[in-house]
Amino acid sequence: MADKNAMLPGMTEQKKQAVIERLWLTYYNDTLFSKGLITEEQRNKMRIKIRNRSAPKQR
């Protein structure tokens, strides 16, 4: 198997963690919606919060 760093040479450990975190938060959000525990409006609001939370800071 190839070295993990060789597969994603431009990705720092911090960026990897941010991607993993965003995937998990999105998964949980979608799961809550699919089980009927939150409304579509709540899911959409949370999607925006997740995206903004992990978005790179722009100047």
mmCIF file as Biopython writes it, N, C-alpha, C and O atoms, coordinates in Angstrom:
data_model
#
loop_
_atom_site.group_PDB
_atom_site.id
_atom_site.type_symbol
_atom_site.label_atom_id
_atom_site.label_alt_id
_atom_site.label_comp_id
_atom_site.label_asym_id
_atom_site.label_entity_id
_atom_site.label_seq_id
_atom_site.pdbx_PDB_ins_code
_atom_site.Cartn_x
_atom_site.Cartn_y
_atom_site.Cartn_z
_atom_site.occupancy
_atom_site.B_iso_or_equiv
_atom_site.auth_seq_id
_atom_site.auth_asym_id
_atom_site.pdbx_PDB_model_num
ATOM 1   N N  . MET A ? 1  ? 0.844   -1.185 0.000  1.0 0.0 1  A 1 
ATOM 2   C CA . MET A ? 1  ? 0.000   0.000  0.000  1.0 0.0 1  A 1 
ATOM 3   C C  . MET A ? 1  ? 0.882   1.238  0.000  1.0 0.0 1  A 1 
ATOM 4   O O  . MET A ? 1  ? 1.952   1.245  0.607  1.0 0.0 1  A 1 
ATOM 5   N N  . ALA A ? 2  ? 0.432   2.277  -0.678 1.0 0.0 2  A 1 
ATOM 6   C CA . ALA A ? 2  ? 1.208   3.507  -0.788 1.0 0.0 2  A 1 
ATOM 7   C C  . ALA A ? 2  ? 1.201   4.276  0.522  1.0 0.0 2  A 1 
ATOM 8   O O  . ALA A ? 2  ? 0.257   4.198  1.308  1.0 0.0 2  A 1 
ATOM 9   N N  . ASP A ? 3  ? 2.277   5.020  0.735  1.0 0.0 3  A 1 
ATOM 10  C CA . ASP A ? 3  ? 2.386   5.871  1.912  1.0 0.0 3  A 1 
ATOM 11  C C  . ASP A ? 3  ? 1.284   6.926  1.869  1.0 0.0 3  A 1 
ATOM 12  O O  . ASP A ? 3  ? 1.012   7.493  0.810  1.0 0.0 3  A 1 
ATOM 13  N N  . LYS A ? 4  ? 0.642   7.195  3.018  1.0 0.0 4  A 1 
ATOM 14  C CA . LYS A ? 4  ? -0.452  8.171  3.057  1.0 0.0 4  A 1 
ATOM 15  C C  . LYS A ? 4  ? 0.014   9.547  2.600  1.0 0.0 4  A 1 
ATOM 16  O O  . LYS A ? 4  ? -0.721  10.245 1.902  1.0 0.0 4  A 1 
ATOM 17  N N  . ASN A ? 5  ? 1.203   9.939  2.975  1.0 0.0 5  A 1 
ATOM 18  C CA . ASN A ? 5  ? 1.705   11.251 2.585  1.0 0.0 5  A 1 
ATOM 19  C C  . ASN A ? 5  ? 1.987   11.337 1.091  1.0 0.0 5  A 1 
ATOM 20  O O  . ASN A ? 5  ? 1.899   12.418 0.509  1.0 0.0 5  A 1 
ATOM 21  N N  . ALA A ? 6  ? 2.318   10.230 0.472  1.0 0.0 6  A 1 
ATOM 22  C CA . ALA A ? 6  ? 2.581   10.226 -0.958 1.0 0.0 6  A 1 
ATOM 23  C C  . ALA A ? 6  ? 1.284   10.391 -1.754 1.0 0.0 6  A 1 
ATOM 24  O O  . ALA A ? 6  ? 1.299   10.936 -2.857 1.0 0.0 6  A 1 
ATOM 25  N N  . MET A ? 7  ? 0.165   9.923  -1.198 1.0 0.0 7  A 1 
ATOM 26  C CA . MET A ? 7  ? -1.113  10.024 -1.903 1.0 0.0 7  A 1 
ATOM 27  C C  . MET A ? 7  ? -1.635  11.456 -1.896 1.0 0.0 7  A 1 
ATOM 28  O O  . MET A ? 7  ? -2.263  11.875 -2.868 1.0 0.0 7  A 1 
ATOM 29  N N  . LEU A ? 8  ? -1.398  12.207 -0.848 1.0 0.0 8  A 1 
ATOM 30  C CA . LEU A ? 8  ? -1.894  13.574 -0.728 1.0 0.0 8  A 1 
ATOM 31  C C  . LEU A ? 8  ? -0.748  14.500 -0.325 1.0 0.0 8  A 1 
ATOM 32  O O  . LEU A ? 8  ? -0.689  14.949 0.820  1.0 0.0 8  A 1 
ATOM 33  N N  . PRO A ? 9  ? 0.164   14.790 -1.257 1.0 0.0 9  A 1 
ATOM 34  C CA . PRO A ? 9  ? 1.374   15.525 -0.893 1.0 0.0 9  A 1 
ATOM 35  C C  . PRO A ? 9  ? 1.139   16.955 -0.415 1.0 0.0 9  A 1 
ATOM 36  O O  . PRO A ? 9  ? 1.906   17.444 0.415  1.0 0.0 9  A 1 
ATOM 37  N N  . GLY A ? 10 ? 0.102   17.649 -0.909 1.0 0.0 10 A 1 
ATOM 38  C CA . GLY A ? 10 ? -0.120  19.043 -0.529 1.0 0.0 10 A 1 
ATOM 39  C C  . GLY A ? 10 ? -1.021  19.207 0.676  1.0 0.0 10 A 1 
ATOM 40  O O  . GLY A ? 10 ? -1.348  20.333 1.050  1.0 0.0 10 A 1 
ATOM 41  N N  . MET A ? 11 ? -1.427  18.116 1.288  1.0 0.0 11 A 1 
ATOM 42  C CA . MET A ? 11 ? -2.382  18.191 2.386  1.0 0.0 11 A 1 
ATOM 43  C C  . MET A ? 11 ? -1.670  18.034 3.726  1.0 0.0 11 A 1 
ATOM 44  O O  . MET A ? 11 ? -1.037  17.013 3.994  1.0 0.0 11 A 1 
ATOM 45  N N  . THR A ? 12 ? -1.787  19.063 4.562  1.0 0.0 12 A 1 
ATOM 46  C CA . THR A ? 12 ? -1.178  19.008 5.889  1.0 0.0 12 A 1 
ATOM 47  C C  . THR A ? 12 ? -2.070  18.178 6.812  1.0 0.0 12 A 1 
ATOM 48  O O  . THR A ? 12 ? -3.221  17.885 6.490  1.0 0.0 12 A 1 
ATOM 49  N N  . GLU A ? 13 ? -1.525  17.815 7.940  1.0 0.0 13 A 1 
ATOM 50  C CA . GLU A ? 13 ? -2.289  17.050 8.927  1.0 0.0 13 A 1 
ATOM 51  C C  . GLU A ? 13 ? -3.507  17.845 9.394  1.0 0.0 13 A 1 
ATOM 52  O O  . GLU A ? 13 ? -4.574  17.274 9.619  1.0 0.0 13 A 1 
ATOM 53  N N  . GLN A ? 14 ? -3.350  19.133 9.537  1.0 0.0 14 A 1 
ATOM 54  C CA . GLN A ? 14 ? -4.448  19.994 9.969  1.0 0.0 14 A 1 
ATOM 55  C C  . GLN A ? 14 ? -5.578  19.995 8.931  1.0 0.0 14 A 1 
ATOM 56  O O  . GLN A ? 14 ? -6.754  19.949 9.293  1.0 0.0 14 A 1 
ATOM 57  N N  . LYS A ? 15 ? -5.223  20.046 7.653  1.0 0.0 15 A 1 
ATOM 58  C CA . LYS A ? 15 ? -6.232  20.014 6.594  1.0 0.0 15 A 1 
ATOM 59  C C  . LYS A ? 15 ? -6.943  18.670 6.559  1.0 0.0 15 A 1 
ATOM 60  O O  . LYS A ? 15 ? -8.153  18.602 6.343  1.0 0.0 15 A 1 
ATOM 61  N N  . LYS A ? 16 ? -6.184  17.604 6.772  1.0 0.0 16 A 1 
ATOM 62  C CA . LYS A ? 16 ? -6.791  16.264 6.799  1.0 0.0 16 A 1 
ATOM 63  C C  . LYS A ? 16 ? -7.816  16.173 7.914  1.0 0.0 16 A 1 
ATOM 64  O O  . LYS A ? 16 ? -8.912  15.650 7.714  1.0 0.0 16 A 1 
ATOM 65  N N  . GLN A ? 17 ? -7.463  16.679 9.091  1.0 0.0 17 A 1 
ATOM 66  C CA . GLN A ? 17 ? -8.373  16.639 10.229 1.0 0.0 17 A 1 
ATOM 67  C C  . GLN A ? 17 ? -9.628  17.468 9.963  1.0 0.0 17 A 1 
ATOM 68  O O  . GLN A ? 17 ? -10.726 17.071 10.352 1.0 0.0 17 A 1 
ATOM 69  N N  . ALA A ? 18 ? -9.473  18.612 9.304  1.0 0.0 18 A 1 
ATOM 70  C CA . ALA A ? 18 ? -10.620 19.467 8.985  1.0 0.0 18 A 1 
ATOM 71  C C  . ALA A ? 18 ? -11.572 18.759 8.023  1.0 0.0 18 A 1 
ATOM 72  O O  . ALA A ? 18 ? -12.790 18.855 8.171  1.0 0.0 18 A 1 
ATOM 73  N N  . VAL A ? 19 ? -11.019 18.049 7.039  1.0 0.0 19 A 1 
ATOM 74  C CA . VAL A ? 19 ? -11.846 17.312 6.086  1.0 0.0 19 A 1 
ATOM 75  C C  . VAL A ? 19 ? -12.593 16.184 6.786  1.0 0.0 19 A 1 
ATOM 76  O O  . VAL A ? 19 ? -13.785 15.983 6.554  1.0 0.0 19 A 1 
ATOM 77  N N  . ILE A ? 20 ? -11.896 15.457 7.632  1.0 0.0 20 A 1 
ATOM 78  C CA . ILE A ? 20 ? -12.524 14.349 8.368  1.0 0.0 20 A 1 
ATOM 79  C C  . ILE A ? 20 ? -13.643 14.877 9.267  1.0 0.0 20 A 1 
ATOM 80  O O  . ILE A ? 20 ? -14.727 14.297 9.328  1.0 0.0 20 A 1 
ATOM 81  N N  . GLU A ? 21 ? -13.371 15.972 9.958  1.0 0.0 21 A 1 
ATOM 82  C CA . GLU A ? 21 ? -14.372 16.571 10.845 1.0 0.0 21 A 1 
ATOM 83  C C  . GLU A ? 21 ? -15.617 16.995 10.068 1.0 0.0 21 A 1 
ATOM 84  O O  . GLU A ? 21 ? -16.744 16.749 10.496 1.0 0.0 21 A 1 
ATOM 85  N N  . ARG A ? 22 ? -15.396 17.634 8.922  1.0 0.0 22 A 1 
ATOM 86  C CA . ARG A ? 22 ? -16.528 18.084 8.099  1.0 0.0 22 A 1 
ATOM 87  C C  . ARG A ? 22 ? -17.353 16.893 7.599  1.0 0.0 22 A 1 
ATOM 88  O O  . ARG A ? 22 ? -18.582 16.957 7.576  1.0 0.0 22 A 1 
ATOM 89  N N  . LEU A ? 23 ? -16.692 15.823 7.207  1.0 0.0 23 A 1 
ATOM 90  C CA . LEU A ? 23 ? -17.405 14.630 6.745  1.0 0.0 23 A 1 
ATOM 91  C C  . LEU A ? 23 ? -18.262 14.028 7.848  1.0 0.0 23 A 1 
ATOM 92  O O  . LEU A ? 23 ? -19.416 13.667 7.614  1.0 0.0 23 A 1 
ATOM 93  N N  . TRP A ? 24 ? -17.705 13.918 9.053  1.0 0.0 24 A 1 
ATOM 94  C CA . TRP A ? 24 ? -18.470 13.345 10.165 1.0 0.0 24 A 1 
ATOM 95  C C  . TRP A ? 24 ? -19.657 14.225 10.538 1.0 0.0 24 A 1 
ATOM 96  O O  . TRP A ? 24 ? -20.761 13.719 10.743 1.0 0.0 24 A 1 
ATOM 97  N N  . LEU A ? 25 ? -19.445 15.526 10.627 1.0 0.0 25 A 1 
ATOM 98  C CA . LEU A ? 25 ? -20.543 16.424 10.978 1.0 0.0 25 A 1 
ATOM 99  C C  . LEU A ? 25 ? -21.652 16.365 9.932  1.0 0.0 25 A 1 
ATOM 100 O O  . LEU A ? 25 ? -22.835 16.375 10.273 1.0 0.0 25 A 1 
ATOM 101 N N  . THR A ? 26 ? -21.272 16.305 8.678  1.0 0.0 26 A 1 
ATOM 102 C CA . THR A ? 26 ? -22.264 16.197 7.598  1.0 0.0 26 A 1 
ATOM 103 C C  . THR A ? 26 ? -23.003 14.874 7.688  1.0 0.0 26 A 1 
ATOM 104 O O  . THR A ? 26 ? -24.219 14.827 7.503  1.0 0.0 26 A 1 
ATOM 105 N N  . TYR A ? 27 ? -22.288 13.812 7.967  1.0 0.0 27 A 1 
ATOM 106 C CA . TYR A ? 27 ? -22.905 12.496 8.104  1.0 0.0 27 A 1 
ATOM 107 C C  . TYR A ? 27 ? -23.935 12.498 9.232  1.0 0.0 27 A 1 
ATOM 108 O O  . TYR A ? 27 ? -25.062 12.039 9.044  1.0 0.0 27 A 1 
ATOM 109 N N  . TYR A ? 28 ? -23.556 13.008 10.399 1.0 0.0 28 A 1 
ATOM 110 C CA . TYR A ? 28 ? -24.481 13.044 11.535 1.0 0.0 28 A 1 
ATOM 111 C C  . TYR A ? 28 ? -25.698 13.916 11.220 1.0 0.0 28 A 1 
ATOM 112 O O  . TYR A ? 28 ? -26.826 13.548 11.548 1.0 0.0 28 A 1 
ATOM 113 N N  . ASN A ? 29 ? -25.478 15.042 10.600 1.0 0.0 29 A 1 
ATOM 114 C CA . ASN A ? 29 ? -26.570 15.939 10.243 1.0 0.0 29 A 1 
ATOM 115 C C  . ASN A ? 29 ? -27.554 15.233 9.299  1.0 0.0 29 A 1 
ATOM 116 O O  . ASN A ? 29 ? -28.765 15.282 9.513  1.0 0.0 29 A 1 
ATOM 117 N N  . ASP A ? 30 ? -27.037 14.585 8.268  1.0 0.0 30 A 1 
ATOM 118 C CA . ASP A ? 30 ? -27.899 13.876 7.314  1.0 0.0 30 A 1 
ATOM 119 C C  . ASP A ? 30 ? -28.610 12.695 7.967  1.0 0.0 30 A 1 
ATOM 120 O O  . ASP A ? 30 ? -29.755 12.394 7.629  1.0 0.0 30 A 1 
ATOM 121 N N  . THR A ? 31 ? -27.939 12.030 8.897  1.0 0.0 31 A 1 
ATOM 122 C CA . THR A ? 31 ? -28.549 10.899 9.591  1.0 0.0 31 A 1 
ATOM 123 C C  . THR A ? 31 ? -29.714 11.364 10.469 1.0 0.0 31 A 1 
ATOM 124 O O  . THR A ? 31 ? -30.771 10.735 10.482 1.0 0.0 31 A 1 
ATOM 125 N N  . LEU A ? 32 ? -29.523 12.451 11.192 1.0 0.0 32 A 1 
ATOM 126 C CA . LEU A ? 32 ? -30.612 12.990 12.006 1.0 0.0 32 A 1 
ATOM 127 C C  . LEU A ? 32 ? -31.815 13.341 11.149 1.0 0.0 32 A 1 
ATOM 128 O O  . LEU A ? 32 ? -32.956 13.088 11.535 1.0 0.0 32 A 1 
ATOM 129 N N  . PHE A ? 33 ? -31.561 13.924 9.988  1.0 0.0 33 A 1 
ATOM 130 C CA . PHE A ? 33 ? -32.651 14.285 9.087  1.0 0.0 33 A 1 
ATOM 131 C C  . PHE A ? 33 ? -33.345 13.041 8.542  1.0 0.0 33 A 1 
ATOM 132 O O  . PHE A ? 33 ? -34.574 12.978 8.516  1.0 0.0 33 A 1 
ATOM 133 N N  . SER A ? 34 ? -32.572 12.059 8.112  1.0 0.0 34 A 1 
ATOM 134 C CA . SER A ? 34 ? -33.174 10.860 7.522  1.0 0.0 34 A 1 
ATOM 135 C C  . SER A ? 34 ? -33.998 10.075 8.534  1.0 0.0 34 A 1 
ATOM 136 O O  . SER A ? 34 ? -34.935 9.373  8.154  1.0 0.0 34 A 1 
ATOM 137 N N  . LYS A ? 35 ? -33.663 10.185 9.816  1.0 0.0 35 A 1 
ATOM 138 C CA . LYS A ? 35 ? -34.422 9.499  10.869 1.0 0.0 35 A 1 
ATOM 139 C C  . LYS A ? 35 ? -35.599 10.337 11.367 1.0 0.0 35 A 1 
ATOM 140 O O  . LYS A ? 35 ? -36.350 9.903  12.240 1.0 0.0 35 A 1 
ATOM 141 N N  . GLY A ? 36 ? -35.755 11.530 10.813 1.0 0.0 36 A 1 
ATOM 142 C CA . GLY A ? 36 ? -36.872 12.381 11.180 1.0 0.0 36 A 1 
ATOM 143 C C  . GLY A ? 36 ? -36.700 13.100 12.507 1.0 0.0 36 A 1 
ATOM 144 O O  . GLY A ? 36 ? -37.676 13.588 13.078 1.0 0.0 36 A 1 
ATOM 145 N N  . LEU A ? 37 ? -35.473 13.173 13.003 1.0 0.0 37 A 1 
ATOM 146 C CA . LEU A ? 37 ? -35.228 13.826 14.288 1.0 0.0 37 A 1 
ATOM 147 C C  . LEU A ? 37 ? -35.063 15.339 14.161 1.0 0.0 37 A 1 
ATOM 148 O O  . LEU A ? 37 ? -35.236 16.066 15.140 1.0 0.0 37 A 1 
ATOM 149 N N  . ILE A ? 38 ? -34.731 15.815 12.961 1.0 0.0 38 A 1 
ATOM 150 C CA . ILE A ? 38 ? -34.660 17.246 12.695 1.0 0.0 38 A 1 
ATOM 151 C C  . ILE A ? 38 ? -35.392 17.533 11.387 1.0 0.0 38 A 1 
ATOM 152 O O  . ILE A ? 38 ? -35.566 16.645 10.551 1.0 0.0 38 A 1 
ATOM 153 N N  . THR A ? 39 ? -35.815 18.774 11.223 1.0 0.0 39 A 1 
ATOM 154 C CA . THR A ? 39 ? -36.538 19.167 10.010 1.0 0.0 39 A 1 
ATOM 155 C C  . THR A ? 39 ? -35.546 19.502 8.892  1.0 0.0 39 A 1 
ATOM 156 O O  . THR A ? 39 ? -34.344 19.624 9.123  1.0 0.0 39 A 1 
ATOM 157 N N  . GLU A ? 40 ? -36.074 19.646 7.690  1.0 0.0 40 A 1 
ATOM 158 C CA . GLU A ? 40 ? -35.221 20.013 6.559  1.0 0.0 40 A 1 
ATOM 159 C C  . GLU A ? 40 ? -34.620 21.396 6.779  1.0 0.0 40 A 1 
ATOM 160 O O  . GLU A ? 40 ? -33.464 21.638 6.431  1.0 0.0 40 A 1 
ATOM 161 N N  . GLU A ? 41 ? -35.396 22.290 7.350  1.0 0.0 41 A 1 
ATOM 162 C CA . GLU A ? 41 ? -34.894 23.638 7.641  1.0 0.0 41 A 1 
ATOM 163 C C  . GLU A ? 41 ? -33.725 23.583 8.623  1.0 0.0 41 A 1 
ATOM 164 O O  . GLU A ? 41 ? -32.721 24.271 8.439  1.0 0.0 41 A 1 
ATOM 165 N N  . GLN A ? 42 ? -33.861 22.761 9.667  1.0 0.0 42 A 1 
ATOM 166 C CA . GLN A ? 42 ? -32.773 22.613 10.641 1.0 0.0 42 A 1 
ATOM 167 C C  . GLN A ? 42 ? -31.542 22.001 9.991  1.0 0.0 42 A 1 
ATOM 168 O O  . GLN A ? 42 ? -30.416 22.419 10.260 1.0 0.0 42 A 1 
ATOM 169 N N  . ARG A ? 43 ? -31.762 21.003 9.132  1.0 0.0 43 A 1 
ATOM 170 C CA . ARG A ? 43 ? -30.634 20.366 8.435  1.0 0.0 43 A 1 
ATOM 171 C C  . ARG A ? 43 ? -29.904 21.377 7.570  1.0 0.0 43 A 1 
ATOM 172 O O  . ARG A ? 43 ? -28.674 21.421 7.565  1.0 0.0 43 A 1 
ATOM 173 N N  . ASN A ? 44 ? -30.660 22.195 6.834  1.0 0.0 44 A 1 
ATOM 174 C CA . ASN A ? 44 ? -30.034 23.170 5.946  1.0 0.0 44 A 1 
ATOM 175 C C  . ASN A ? 44 ? -29.262 24.240 6.723  1.0 0.0 44 A 1 
ATOM 176 O O  . ASN A ? 44 ? -28.187 24.667 6.301  1.0 0.0 44 A 1 
ATOM 177 N N  . LYS A ? 45 ? -29.813 24.668 7.854  1.0 0.0 45 A 1 
ATOM 178 C CA . LYS A ? 45 ? -29.103 25.641 8.686  1.0 0.0 45 A 1 
ATOM 179 C C  . LYS A ? 45 ? -27.794 25.052 9.201  1.0 0.0 45 A 1 
ATOM 180 O O  . LYS A ? 45 ? -26.761 25.721 9.225  1.0 0.0 45 A 1 
ATOM 181 N N  . MET A ? 46 ? -27.856 23.789 9.612  1.0 0.0 46 A 1 
ATOM 182 C CA . MET A ? 46 ? -26.651 23.145 10.137 1.0 0.0 46 A 1 
ATOM 183 C C  . MET A ? 46 ? -25.616 22.940 9.026  1.0 0.0 46 A 1 
ATOM 184 O O  . MET A ? 46 ? -24.415 23.060 9.270  1.0 0.0 46 A 1 
ATOM 185 N N  . ARG A ? 47 ? -26.072 22.633 7.815  1.0 0.0 47 A 1 
ATOM 186 C CA . ARG A ? 47 ? -25.134 22.498 6.682  1.0 0.0 47 A 1 
ATOM 187 C C  . ARG A ? 47 ? -24.329 23.768 6.501  1.0 0.0 47 A 1 
ATOM 188 O O  . ARG A ? 47 ? -23.118 23.723 6.284  1.0 0.0 47 A 1 
ATOM 189 N N  . ILE A ? 48 ? -25.015 24.914 6.593  1.0 0.0 48 A 1 
ATOM 190 C CA . ILE A ? 48 ? -24.331 26.199 6.437  1.0 0.0 48 A 1 
ATOM 191 C C  . ILE A ? 48 ? -23.322 26.399 7.563  1.0 0.0 48 A 1 
ATOM 192 O O  . ILE A ? 48 ? -22.202 26.851 7.325  1.0 0.0 48 A 1 
ATOM 193 N N  . LYS A ? 49 ? -23.720 26.063 8.786  1.0 0.0 49 A 1 
ATOM 194 C CA . LYS A ? 49 ? -22.804 26.207 9.926  1.0 0.0 49 A 1 
ATOM 195 C C  . LYS A ? 49 ? -21.587 25.304 9.771  1.0 0.0 49 A 1 
ATOM 196 O O  . LYS A ? 49 ? -20.463 25.712 10.066 1.0 0.0 49 A 1 
ATOM 197 N N  . ILE A ? 50 ? -21.811 24.085 9.312  1.0 0.0 50 A 1 
ATOM 198 C CA . ILE A ? 50 ? -20.700 23.147 9.113  1.0 0.0 50 A 1 
ATOM 199 C C  . ILE A ? 50 ? -19.757 23.681 8.037  1.0 0.0 50 A 1 
ATOM 200 O O  . ILE A ? 50 ? -18.539 23.679 8.211  1.0 0.0 50 A 1 
ATOM 201 N N  . ARG A ? 51 ? -20.326 24.135 6.937  1.0 0.0 51 A 1 
ATOM 202 C CA . ARG A ? 51 ? -19.499 24.654 5.834  1.0 0.0 51 A 1 
ATOM 203 C C  . ARG A ? 51 ? -18.700 25.872 6.279  1.0 0.0 51 A 1 
ATOM 204 O O  . ARG A ? 51 ? -17.509 25.975 5.987  1.0 0.0 51 A 1 
ATOM 205 N N  . ASN A ? 52 ? -19.354 26.796 6.985  1.0 0.0 52 A 1 
ATOM 206 C CA . ASN A ? 52 ? -18.663 28.013 7.426  1.0 0.0 52 A 1 
ATOM 207 C C  . ASN A ? 52 ? -17.627 27.730 8.505  1.0 0.0 52 A 1 
ATOM 208 O O  . ASN A ? 52 ? -16.600 28.405 8.580  1.0 0.0 52 A 1 
ATOM 209 N N  . ARG A ? 53 ? -17.897 26.734 9.335  1.0 0.0 53 A 1 
ATOM 210 C CA . ARG A ? 53 ? -16.978 26.389 10.423 1.0 0.0 53 A 1 
ATOM 211 C C  . ARG A ? 53 ? -15.661 25.858 9.879  1.0 0.0 53 A 1 
ATOM 212 O O  . ARG A ? 53 ? -14.593 26.163 10.410 1.0 0.0 53 A 1 
ATOM 213 N N  . SER A ? 54 ? -15.739 25.072 8.829  1.0 0.0 54 A 1 
ATOM 214 C CA . SER A ? 54 ? -14.531 24.437 8.311  1.0 0.0 54 A 1 
ATOM 215 C C  . SER A ? 54 ? -13.999 25.101 7.047  1.0 0.0 54 A 1 
ATOM 216 O O  . SER A ? 54 ? -13.034 24.626 6.449  1.0 0.0 54 A 1 
ATOM 217 N N  . ALA A ? 55 ? -14.634 26.208 6.639  1.0 0.0 55 A 1 
ATOM 218 C CA . ALA A ? 55 ? -14.161 26.919 5.444  1.0 0.0 55 A 1 
ATOM 219 C C  . ALA A ? 55 ? -12.861 27.638 5.757  1.0 0.0 55 A 1 
ATOM 220 O O  . ALA A ? 55 ? -12.674 28.151 6.860  1.0 0.0 55 A 1 
ATOM 221 N N  . PRO A ? 56 ? -11.964 27.671 4.780  1.0 0.0 56 A 1 
ATOM 222 C CA . PRO A ? 56 ? -10.705 28.388 5.013  1.0 0.0 56 A 1 
ATOM 223 C C  . PRO A ? 56 ? -10.980 29.876 5.193  1.0 0.0 56 A 1 
ATOM 224 O O  . PRO A ? 56 ? -11.866 30.436 4.548  1.0 0.0 56 A 1 
ATOM 225 N N  . LYS A ? 57 ? -10.216 30.507 6.072  1.0 0.0 57 A 1 
ATOM 226 C CA . LYS A ? 57 ? -10.384 31.928 6.326  1.0 0.0 57 A 1 
ATOM 227 C C  . LYS A ? 57 ? -9.885  32.733 5.129  1.0 0.0 57 A 1 
ATOM 228 O O  . LYS A ? 57 ? -8.757  32.555 4.670  1.0 0.0 57 A 1 
ATOM 229 N N  . GLN A ? 58 ? -10.752 33.627 4.629  1.0 0.0 58 A 1 
ATOM 230 C CA . GLN A ? 58 ? -10.375 34.438 3.481  1.0 0.0 58 A 1 
ATOM 231 C C  . GLN A ? 58 ? -10.100 35.857 3.956  1.0 0.0 58 A 1 
ATOM 232 O O  . GLN A ? 58 ? -10.736 36.346 4.890  1.0 0.0 58 A 1 
ATOM 233 N N  . ARG A ? 59 ? -9.143  36.512 3.302  1.0 0.0 59 A 1 
ATOM 234 C CA . ARG A ? 59 ? -8.786  37.901 3.680  1.0 0.0 59 A 1 
ATOM 235 C C  . ARG A ? 59 ? -9.295  38.847 2.645  1.0 0.0 59 A 1 
ATOM 236 O O  . ARG A ? 59 ? -9.105  40.057 2.768  1.0 0.0 59 A 1 
#
